[in-house]
Every structure is written in C-alpha cells, then in structure tokens.
Amino acid sequence: MTTANAIRGEASVTIGAITFRIAVTFSGLARLSDALGTKTLDDLYTRILGFEPKAVACAVRCLIVPDDGDQLAELIARILDDANISATDQIAWRDAVQRALVGHIEAGNARRDERTANQLSADVVLGKPVSLS
C-alpha cells in the first residue's frame, strides 16, 4: 500500500484485516453529501464520525484512494464485507477521518492568506508587502 499523503488530506485506516487510504477532498465530500442527503459539513461529519453504517459505506466509496493496480470495486466489497467490518473498527475509522480532515484544512489554509483584517492593516502601516490571495 502507498503511504498516505497528509498534505493531500489522506490518511491510512485499517478496517478489519484491510488497510487502505482515504482522502478528504471537496469533490469527495460533495459526492458523499449527495449520497447521504446531508446539507452541511456538520451533519456529514456527525454521521461519518458516529460510524453510522450507511455513512461509513458511502464514505468508503467516496473517499477511498486506490493504489495502482487495485480493483476498486473488489477492494470496496472486501472492506465492507460483514466478515471484515464491525463496530470494533469505529475508533480507527474516526481517527483516520479526523486526520484526513485536518490535512485537508491545513492544505487549504496553506493556499490562502489567513491574516486577519487587523493584521493586513498593520502590515500596510509597517510597509510590509500585502498580497491578497
């Protein structure tokens, strides 16, 4: 398995006997939100982190990062097979989703100028370069 890239919002997770990667991306969240009929990220994350079975099954399908050569449909079927997944996997799942979300947010922050209006004003007064991203 390829190592998870936290900068891209990826995290490794082991469900049952299978280790795989998930990635929190905006397009993945949009597909997941549509599949679950959620309106807000808060609702979406409550359902995913709560290990709601339908939410987890949809999240695996929407957020999985396949390794080269993986047969995606077969891999998802093995992950979600009743002989593999159980409520015991909730902690590992929650940890991976949280790590992936943090990576996604940190990557977004790195692409933006996160200074407040007060900080921007102070930089102007002090003659520092001000570049609005």
C-alpha atoms as one frame of an Amber mdcrd trajectory, in Angstrom:
protein
   0.000   0.000   0.000   1.181   3.507  -0.828   1.873   5.746   2.164  -0.846
   8.296   2.944  -0.030  11.884   1.981  -1.356  14.120   4.777  -0.750  17.239
   2.681  -3.382  15.969   0.238  -5.809  15.182   3.063  -5.045  11.475   3.017
  -4.981   9.089   5.970  -4.426   5.357   6.268  -7.062   3.297   8.021  -7.344
  -0.364   8.888 -10.845  -1.781   8.816 -10.889  -5.418   9.848  -7.933  -7.015
   8.096  -7.668  -4.444   5.289  -5.534  -1.304   5.354  -6.350   1.368   2.778
  -6.222   5.140   2.318  -8.977   7.730   2.365  -8.726  11.355   1.300 -10.939
  14.245   2.301 -11.400  16.348  -0.821 -14.129  18.809  -1.653 -15.348  16.697
  -4.571 -15.371  13.584  -2.381 -17.332  15.443   0.284 -19.794  16.646  -2.360
 -20.385  13.078  -3.595 -20.753  11.863  -0.027 -23.121  14.681   0.915 -25.255
  13.905  -2.121 -25.299  10.170  -1.337 -26.350  10.802   2.272 -28.662  13.743
   1.605 -26.849  15.986   4.085 -26.963  19.769   3.814 -23.992  20.823   5.974
 -20.491  19.599   6.783 -21.536  19.389  10.432 -24.292  16.913   9.558 -21.962
  14.980   7.294 -19.217  14.662   9.894 -21.640  13.766  12.666 -22.806  10.827
  10.598 -19.329   9.749   9.467 -17.652  10.087  12.859 -20.638   8.450  14.544
 -19.873   5.363  12.438 -23.402   5.263  11.040 -23.304   2.155   8.818 -24.756
   3.793   5.684 -22.490   6.839   6.124 -19.389   4.666   6.500 -20.315   2.508
   3.496 -20.841   5.619   1.363 -17.697   7.298   2.723 -15.549   4.303   1.856
 -16.872   4.509  -1.714 -16.488   8.309  -1.979 -13.217   8.894  -0.112 -11.100
   5.813  -0.895  -7.760   6.351  -2.626  -6.990   3.255  -4.677  -3.408   2.107
  -5.094  -2.188   1.470  -8.603  -3.499  -1.857  -9.772  -6.230  -2.104  -7.155
  -9.529  -3.323  -8.460 -11.606  -0.618  -6.789 -14.977  -2.381  -6.752 -13.419
  -5.572  -5.379 -11.440  -3.679  -2.734 -14.545  -1.808  -1.531 -16.524  -5.058
  -1.446 -13.817  -6.716   0.687 -13.664  -3.726   3.070 -17.441  -3.608   3.542
 -17.937  -7.382   3.749 -19.646  -8.401   7.010 -16.777 -10.823   7.650 -14.361
  -7.836   7.660 -16.011  -4.709   9.087 -17.582  -4.398  12.539 -18.360  -1.843
  15.232 -14.879  -2.562  16.601 -13.494  -0.505  13.689 -15.164   2.718  14.847
 -12.133   4.161  16.668  -9.720   3.503  13.790 -12.243   4.952  11.322 -12.854
   8.080  13.396  -9.120   8.671  13.837  -8.449   8.340  10.103 -11.314  10.651
   9.115 -10.141  13.275  11.603  -6.521  13.059  10.347  -7.699  13.339   6.740
  -9.905  16.333   7.563  -7.068  18.118   9.375  -4.795  17.536   6.375  -7.469
  18.882   4.032  -7.969  22.013   6.150  -4.245  22.630   6.614  -3.672  22.312
   2.861  -6.476  24.808   2.244  -5.028  27.240   4.780  -1.603  26.988   3.163
  -3.125  28.067  -0.163  -4.718  31.141   1.352  -3.543  34.233   3.117  -5.027
  33.665   6.563  -4.176  37.072   8.013  -6.991  38.975   9.661  -8.043  42.449
   8.544  -6.172  43.901  11.533  -3.005  42.035  10.589  -3.298  43.223   6.976
  -3.773  46.829   8.161  -0.753  46.595  10.444   1.341  45.191   7.600   0.343
  48.109   5.359   1.265  50.643   8.065   4.601  48.892   8.627   5.329  48.819
   4.898   5.213  45.055   4.617   4.012  43.579   1.326   0.302  42.929   1.254
  -0.882  40.352  -1.213  -4.491  39.259  -1.066  -4.792  35.663  -2.194
